[in-house]
Amino acid sequence: MFTVTGPVQHGNKEARLLGVPTANVYTSRLVSELGVYAGFLHTTTETYKACIYIDTVPDKSSIKVEAHCIGFTDLDLYDKIVTIHATNFIRPKMTFGNLQECKEQIELDLEEIKKVLGI
């Protein structure tokens, strides 16, 4: 579906608060439809199965590709060059009324992604 490579940069830490820390890579080009994908995050030494989310940054100046490495909450990938490779589209971007609704949807997304990736 798409691949993006770049350094992992700090985000606003919202995903970490929801229990799904992400590696954030920014790009100037829209790589695919905004939303959630199943796929992989590759470092120079490891490959992780991932839940991937694509969205614009608030001022719409760039695209943020976030990857949560499934089963890992303590990886330190900041400033490392990673490649995020999306293989399956899960759903389009949604708007939530509160963080609890968002968290519940993330849990559903993770269940679907685990099925898709054979976890």
C-alpha positions in Angstrom: 0.0 0.0 0.0 2.7 2.5 1.0 6.1 2.9 2.6 7.6 5.9 4.3 11.1 6.2 5.8 12.4 8.9 8.1 13.6 9.7 11.6 11.3 9.0 14.6 10.2 12.4 16.1 8.5 13.4 19.2 4.7 13.8 19.0 2.2 15.1 21.5 2.2 11.8 23.5 -1.6 11.3 23.3 -1.2 7.7 22.0 1.1 6.9 24.9 -1.6 8.1 27.3 -4.0 5.7 25.6 -1.6 2.8 26.1 -0.4 2.6 22.5 2.9 4.6 22.2 3.8 5.3 18.6 6.8 6.1 16.5 6.1 9.3 14.5 7.5 9.9 11.1 6.5 13.1 9.2 6.3 13.5 5.5 5.3 16.3 3.1 3.4 14.0 0.8 0.1 12.2 1.3 1.1 8.6 1.2 -2.4 7.1 1.3 -5.9 7.7 2.6 -6.1 9.1 6.1 -6.9 6.4 8.6 -5.7 3.1 10.1 -3.6 0.4 8.5 -2.0 -2.9 9.4 1.7 -3.3 8.6 5.3 -3.2 9.8 7.9 -1.0 11.3 11.5 -1.8 10.2 14.6 -0.6 12.0 18.1 -1.4 10.9 18.0 -4.6 13.1 14.4 -5.5 13.8 10.9 -5.7 12.2 7.8 -5.2 14.2 4.2 -5.9 13.4 2.4 -2.5 13.7 -0.9 -0.6 13.9 -0.3 2.4 11.6 -2.3 5.7 11.6 -2.0 8.5 9.0 -3.3 12.0 9.7 -2.4 15.6 9.0 -0.8 17.7 11.7 -3.2 20.3 13.1 -2.0 23.1 10.9 -2.1 20.8 7.8 1.5 21.6 7.0 2.6 17.9 6.8 1.4 14.3 7.2 2.1 12.3 10.3 2.5 8.6 10.0 2.3 6.9 13.4 3.2 3.3 14.0 2.5 1.4 17.2 4.6 -1.8 17.5 2.1 -4.4 18.7 3.1 -5.9 22.0 5.8 -3.3 22.8 5.3 -0.3 25.1 8.9 0.6 26.0 10.8 0.9 22.7 13.0 3.9 22.4 13.1 4.7 18.7 13.5 8.5 18.9 15.8 9.9 16.3 16.4 6.5 14.7 15.6 6.1 11.0 12.7 3.7 10.5 10.7 2.5 7.6 6.9 2.1 8.1 5.3 -0.2 5.5 1.5 -0.4 5.4 0.0 -3.6 3.9 -3.7 -3.5 4.7 -6.2 -0.7 5.0 -8.4 -1.1 8.1 -10.6 2.0 8.3 -10.8 5.7 7.4 -10.0 8.5 9.9 -12.8 9.0 12.4 -13.7 11.7 14.9 -14.4 10.9 18.5 -16.4 12.7 21.2 -13.9 11.9 23.9 -10.7 9.9 24.7 -12.7 6.9 25.9 -14.4 6.5 22.6 -11.0 6.8 20.9 -9.5 4.2 23.2 -12.3 1.7 22.5 -11.9 2.1 18.8 -8.2 1.6 19.0 -8.8 -1.7 20.9 -11.1 -2.8 18.0 -8.6 -1.7 15.4 -5.8 -3.7 17.2 -8.0 -6.8 17.3 -8.6 -6.5 13.5 -5.0 -5.8 12.8 -3.9 -8.8 14.8 -6.2 -11.0 12.7 -4.9 -9.5 9.5 -1.2 -9.9 10.5 -1.7 -13.4 12.0 -0.9 -12.6 15.6 
